[in-house]
Amino acid sequence: MPLKVMQSDLSGLTLGENRVLNKLKAIYGTKDYDAFLYPQPLILSYNPDFILIDPFKGVCIVEVKDWSLSYIQSINQISVIDANGEELHNPAYRARQYFNAIKNLLEREEFLLNEKKELRFRLYSKVIFTKMNSLEISSLKEVLCQPVTECISSDQLASLSVNTLFTDDTIFLDRGTVSTIRGKIFPELQIKRVQTEIWQFNRVNTQDNRVIATLDYEQEQFARRIPYGHYMITGVPGSGKTVILVARAIHLLRENPEWKIRILTYNKSLEKKLEQHFNSKREDLHYMGIKYENIDISTFHQMAREIAAVNITGSEDGQFWDVTLPYIAMDKAQPIYDAVLIDEYQDFHNSWIKLCLKVCKKHEDKNGVISENIFLAGDRLQSIYNPKSHSWKSLGITIIGRSKLLKTSYRSGGSHIDLAMNYLMLHDELRKEVENFYEGRDGICQNFDSENSVTFFTGNYRKINNVLLDLLDNNYNPEDILVLGPSHAGNENLYENLDDSIKHVAKVSKRFDENKLLITTYHSSKGLENKVCILLNVDRLENKRLVYVGLTRASEKLYIHSYKSEGGEVFNQLLSCSCPTDDELIPDYSPVFPSLQINH
C-alpha cells in the first residue's frame, strides 16, 4: 500500500530529504499494510525531519543531513562548525534529543506500557547522511556513534530497507495502539478514549487504560493541508467536522504559538462540549508547550455581547439577537483574533459572519495573498435557525476551490443514516438540498463497527420510563443515553414522572453534561452524540430539519416515539421510510428487518 504521508506541503524539504522521502515511498509501496510518515513535525520545541510509524516494527525518528565530509570544519559530541563558520548541532546528538523527547511523551500513556512500565514496542533513532559514505562516517565514529542513534551512509541509502530503519524483529501494533501513539505525539488528533475488550499482553484494558481514538487518515490529512485564509468543510452528521475544526485550531497554534484564536458556535450545549473536548487534551497540550489558553470558545452571542458592551434586560426579542446586537458590535469591533473558527456555520446569519470578519486580523500567506483566517464547519441540511443560504461572495469570503465535502459518517449507524436520508427525500425542497449540498446520495455511507438499530414505540410517560429502565438494565450507562423532547417544559414533565432510580442519574438541561442521562430539547442537541438517542413525541416537530438532526445523534440504538397509539404524521412517515411489512411490525422489541423494532 502507498505510504501515508501526513503532510501535503513538502516544499520545505531539502534535496536529500526528498530523496529519503521517495525511497520510503518506494519501500512501502510494496507492503500490504499502512505505515504513517510525518515530515518535519513539531514535537515540543523539536523539529525532526521524519517520524515513521510502522505497525509491524515500531516508531523510527529520522534526521537527514546533506553534508559532505568537507562541509564539516570541526565536530564534537554536541556541536559542529560548518564550512561557513556557523555552529550547528551534531545531528547524532540532536537525534538523541528527539528520541528522548518522544520516548518521554509516549511513556506518559499507560496503555502503551507493559507490566514493567516499558514501552511495548521499539523506538528507533537514525541519522541519514546523503553525501557521506560508510568510510567517511567511520572516520567520525567517536562523535557520531552515540547511544540509541545510528548513522546510515549514502551507500546504505541506496539499498535502504525497513530492516535498516528498524531491525529484523517484528511486533504487531493493532489499530488501537497505532491510534494512541499518534494521539500522544499529536494531541490535536485526539477525539476521545474508547473502551476495548481486546486482550493484549496478558491483560485487559481497564477504564483508566483505554485506547485514544484519533482522526483517520483522510481527516488528519485534511486538517493539516488546509491553506491559510477562508476554508469550509461540510458533511453528513458524524463525519468529523467538529473534530477537524478542533484539530485545525491546535495545528494553527502549533505553527503560530502567539496567535489568538476564537471558536464560535450557536448554542451553549455545543460550547460546553467543545470546552470539555479541549479540557480532555489539556495535560498533553501543556506538556507539548501548546498555549491552549490562547483559544477562546463561546457562543456567537457571547462574543457579540462582549464587544457591544450593552446591558441585557431579558426582554430582548429575536430581532435584537439576530440583527441589532451584531450590528452594534460591528460598530465597535476591532481585529483582535488571528483566526476565527465557526462550528455549525449554517445557523449563522450574514450579519454574524460580517462581525467574525471584523474581529479577525489579516495575514499574508506564502503566495502573498492577504486575507482573514475564517474556518467554517457545518451541514446546510441541519440549518434549523437560519433559513437563508449564505452569499459568500457578497460577504467577501472566497470559497471556490477552498471547500471539502465529507460523506462518511463515523457516528451514526447505517440504518440511522438511511432512515434520515429517506425522510429528507420525501420532501421536494429537502430532496433538492440533498442533491445540491450532498451531490445526491451517492457515496454517503457510514464507517462504524457497532451494531445499530431503530425502534419505534408509542405510549405515555410510563412507557418511556420502562424503555429507560430496560436500557439501564442492559449494560448502558446513564451518560450513554440522550433523550430529546420538543420543549424544555415537556422535558421537565417527563422527568417528574420518571422513577426515582432514573431521576437520580438523569438531568434536564439545555447544556451538555457528560456524566448524566441527558434530557434536552431537539434544538439543544446540535453537535451532540450518544450511543443511544430517544426521540420523544416526534409528531410535535414541524421543522423537518430538526427531525433530521435527531435521527443522526445515535451511534448504536435509535428510539422513535409518539404519544399517539396509532402514531402521528411524522412518526408514520418515518415508519414508512424504514419500509417494514405488516408481518415485521413485531411488538415487545423483537428485532425485525433490517434492524427495525416497534412496540405499541
Salt bridges, closest charged atoms under 4 A:
ASP9 OD2 - LYS366 NZ 2.55
ASP34 OD2 - LYS4 NZ 3.97
GLU63 OE2 - LYS65 NZ 3.65
GLU107 OE2 - LYS103 NZ 2.72
GLU109 OE1 - LYS184 NZ 3.79
GLU109 OE1 - ARG193 NH2 2.77
GLU110 OE2 - LYS117 NZ 2.59
GLU150 OE1 - LYS126 NZ 2.50
ASP169 OD2 - ARG122 NH1 3.94
GLU188 OE2 - ARG224 NH2 3.98
GLU188 OE1 - ARG254 NH2 2.80
GLU218 OE2 - LYS404 NZ 3.44
GLU220 OE1 - ARG182 NH2 2.50
GLU220 OE2 - ARG224 NE 3.01
GLU255 OE2 - HIS251 NE2 3.27
GLU258 OE2 - LYS291 NZ 2.69
GLU283 OE2 - ARG108 NH2 3.10
ASP284 OD1 - LYS184 NZ 2.73
GLU306 OE1 - ARG262 NH1 3.16
ASP322 OD2 - HIS349 NE2 3.69
ASP338 OD1 - LYS361 NZ 3.94
ASP338 OD1 - HIS363 NE2 2.85
GLU344 OE1 - LYS526 NZ 3.85
ASP347 OD2 - LYS526 NZ 2.45
GLU372 OE1 - HIS230 NE2 3.04
GLU372 OE2 - LYS362 NZ 2.92
ASP418 OD1 - ARG441 NH2 3.89
GLU433 OE2 - ARG545 NH2 2.43
ASP449 OD2 - ARG175 NH2 3.70
GLU492 OE2 - HIS488 NE2 3.36
GLU496 OE1 - LYS503 NZ 3.82
ASP499 OD1 - ARG462 NH1 3.21
ASP513 OD2 - LYS507 NZ 3.10
GLU529 OE2 - LYS192 NZ 3.54
GLU529 OE1 - LYS273 NZ 3.72
GLU529 OE1 - ARG411 NH1 3.90
